[in-house]
Amino acid sequence: MSDIKKAKELRGMSDAELNERIDELAAEGMKLRFQQATMQLTTTARPTQVRREIARIKTILAARAVQGA
């Protein structure tokens, strides 16, 4: 499991790094959903953390797109 990064840390990353991070988190989210479905999930807060970090990254990418446009 990877650590949750703060928005300040995420803003220091490039767009390519952020997109790669989204892919990693999406894969982790899929694994967590399977674990939850089979009653093997040990940290119940982790799916929420993953969803929120993905949303945080997408918000940063959208803000950069608006600034660049």
DRENPA-3360 file (N, C-alpha, C; in nm, 2 decimals, always signed):
BEGIN
1 = MSDIKKAK = +0.08/-0.12/+0.00/+0.00/+0.00/+0.00/+0.09/+0.12/+0.00 ~ +0.05/+0.22/-0.08/+0.12/+0.34/-0.08/+0.07/+0.45/+0.01 ~ +0.15/+0.54/+0.04/+0.11/+0.65/+0.14/+0.02/+0.75/+0.07 ~ -0.07/+0.81/+0.14/-0.15/+0.92/+0.09/-0.07/+1.04/+0.09 ~ -0.06/+1.11/-0.02/+0.01/+1.23/-0.03/-0.08/+1.36/-0.01 ~ -0.02/+1.46/+0.05/-0.09/+1.58/+0.07/-0.09/+1.66/-0.07 ~ -0.19/+1.75/-0.08/-0.20/+1.83/-0.20/-0.08/+1.91/-0.23 ~ -0.01/+1.96/-0.13/+0.11/+2.03/-0.15/+0.22/+1.94/-0.22;
9 = ELRGMSDA = +0.23/+1.82/-0.17/+0.33/+1.73/-0.23/+0.29/+1.69/-0.38 ~ +0.16/+1.68/-0.40/+0.11/+1.64/-0.53/+0.13/+1.76/-0.63 ~ +0.12/+1.88/-0.59/+0.14/+2.00/-0.68/+0.28/+2.00/-0.73 ~ +0.38/+1.95/-0.65/+0.52/+1.95/-0.69/+0.55/+1.84/-0.80 ~ +0.45/+1.75/-0.83/+0.48/+1.65/-0.93/+0.43/+1.69/-1.07 ~ +0.49/+1.63/-1.17/+0.46/+1.67/-1.31/+0.32/+1.60/-1.34 ~ +0.27/+1.64/-1.46/+0.14/+1.59/-1.50/+0.16/+1.44/-1.53 ~ +0.27/+1.40/-1.59/+0.29/+1.26/-1.62/+0.30/+1.17/-1.49;
17 = ELNERIDE = +0.36/+1.23/-1.39/+0.37/+1.16/-1.26/+0.24/+1.15/-1.20 ~ +0.16/+1.25/-1.21/+0.02/+1.25/-1.15/-0.07/+1.15/-1.22 ~ -0.06/+1.14/-1.35/-0.14/+1.04/-1.43/-0.09/+0.90/-1.39 ~ +0.04/+0.88/-1.37/+0.09/+0.75/-1.33/+0.04/+0.71/-1.19 ~ +0.03/+0.81/-1.10/-0.02/+0.79/-0.97/-0.17/+0.75/-0.97 ~ -0.24/+0.82/-1.06/-0.39/+0.79/-1.07/-0.40/+0.64/-1.11 ~ -0.32/+0.59/-1.21/-0.33/+0.46/-1.25/-0.29/+0.36/-1.14 ~ -0.19/+0.39/-1.06/-0.16/+0.31/-0.94/-0.27/+0.30/-0.84;
25 = LAAEGMKL = -0.33/+0.42/-0.81/-0.44/+0.42/-0.72/-0.56/+0.35/-0.77 ~ -0.59/+0.36/-0.90/-0.71/+0.29/-0.95/-0.69/+0.14/-0.94 ~ -0.57/+0.09/-0.96/-0.54/-0.05/-0.95/-0.56/-0.09/-0.81 ~ -0.50/-0.01/-0.71/-0.52/-0.04/-0.57/-0.67/-0.04/-0.53 ~ -0.74/+0.06/-0.58/-0.88/+0.06/-0.55/-0.96/-0.06/-0.60 ~ -0.92/-0.11/-0.71/-0.98/-0.24/-0.76/-0.95/-0.35/-0.67 ~ -0.83/-0.37/-0.63/-0.79/-0.47/-0.54/-0.87/-0.46/-0.41 ~ -0.88/-0.34/-0.36/-0.96/-0.32/-0.23/-1.10/-0.35/-0.25;
33 = RFQQATMQ = -1.16/-0.33/-0.36/-1.30/-0.36/-0.38/-1.32/-0.51/-0.38 ~ -1.22/-0.59/-0.44/-1.23/-0.73/-0.44/-1.21/-0.78/-0.30 ~ -1.12/-0.73/-0.22/-1.10/-0.77/-0.09/-1.23/-0.74/+0.00 ~ -1.29/-0.63/-0.03/-1.41/-0.60/+0.05/-1.53/-0.70/+0.01 ~ -1.54/-0.73/-0.11/-1.64/-0.82/-0.16/-1.62/-0.96/-0.10 ~ -1.50/-1.00/-0.08/-1.47/-1.13/-0.03/-1.45/-1.13/+0.12 ~ -1.48/-1.02/+0.19/-1.46/-1.00/+0.33/-1.32/-1.02/+0.38 ~ -1.22/-0.98/+0.30/-1.08/-0.99/+0.34/-1.02/-0.86/+0.37;
41 = LTTTARPT = -1.10/-0.75/+0.36/-1.05/-0.61/+0.38/-1.02/-0.59/+0.52 ~ -0.89/-0.55/+0.56/-0.86/-0.53/+0.70/-0.86/-0.38/+0.74 ~ -0.83/-0.29/+0.65/-0.84/-0.15/+0.68/-0.96/-0.09/+0.60 ~ -1.06/-0.07/+0.67/-1.19/-0.03/+0.60/-1.18/+0.12/+0.55 ~ -1.09/+0.19/+0.61/-1.08/+0.33/+0.57/-1.00/+0.35/+0.44 ~ -0.92/+0.25/+0.40/-0.83/+0.27/+0.28/-0.91/+0.30/+0.15 ~ -1.02/+0.23/+0.12/-1.09/+0.26/-0.01/-1.13/+0.41/-0.01 ~ -1.17/+0.47/+0.10/-1.21/+0.61/+0.10/-1.09/+0.70/+0.08;
49 = QVRREIAR = -0.98/+0.66/+0.14/-0.85/+0.74/+0.12/-0.81/+0.74/-0.02 ~ -0.82/+0.62/-0.09/-0.78/+0.61/-0.23/-0.87/+0.69/-0.32 ~ -1.00/+0.68/-0.30/-1.09/+0.76/-0.38/-1.06/+0.91/-0.36 ~ -1.04/+0.96/-0.24/-1.01/+1.10/-0.21/-0.88/+1.14/-0.28 ~ -0.78/+1.06/-0.27/-0.65/+1.10/-0.33/-0.67/+1.11/-0.49 ~ -0.74/+1.02/-0.55/-0.76/+1.03/-0.69/-0.84/+1.16/-0.72 ~ -0.94/+1.19/-0.64/-1.01/+1.32/-0.67/-0.92/+1.44/-0.65 ~ -0.83/+1.43/-0.55/-0.74/+1.54/-0.52/-0.64/+1.56/-0.64;
57 = IKTILAAR = -0.60/+1.45/-0.70/-0.51/+1.46/-0.82/-0.58/+1.51/-0.94 ~ -0.70/+1.46/-0.96/-0.78/+1.51/-1.07/-0.81/+1.66/-1.06 ~ -0.83/+1.71/-0.94/-0.86/+1.85/-0.92/-0.74/+1.93/-0.95 ~ -0.62/+1.88/-0.91/-0.50/+1.96/-0.94/-0.47/+1.96/-1.09 ~ -0.50/+1.85/-1.16/-0.48/+1.84/-1.31/-0.58/+1.94/-1.38 ~ -0.70/+1.94/-1.33/-0.80/+2.03/-1.39/-0.76/+2.18/-1.37 ~ -0.71/+2.21/-1.25/-0.67/+2.35/-1.22/-0.55/+2.39/-1.31 ~ -0.46/+2.29/-1.34/-0.35/+2.32/-1.43/-0.40/+2.34/-1.57;
65 = AVQGA = -0.50/+2.26/-1.61/-0.55/+2.28/-1.75/-0.62/+2.41/-1.77 ~ -0.69/+2.46/-1.66/-0.76/+2.59/-1.67/-0.65/+2.70/-1.68 ~ -0.55/+2.69/-1.60/-0.44/+2.79/-1.60/-0.37/+2.80/-1.73 ~ -0.35/+2.68/-1.79/-0.28/+2.67/-1.92/-0.36/+2.72/-2.04 ~ -0.49/+2.72/-2.02/-0.58/+2.75/-2.13/-0.60/+2.90/-2.15;
% end
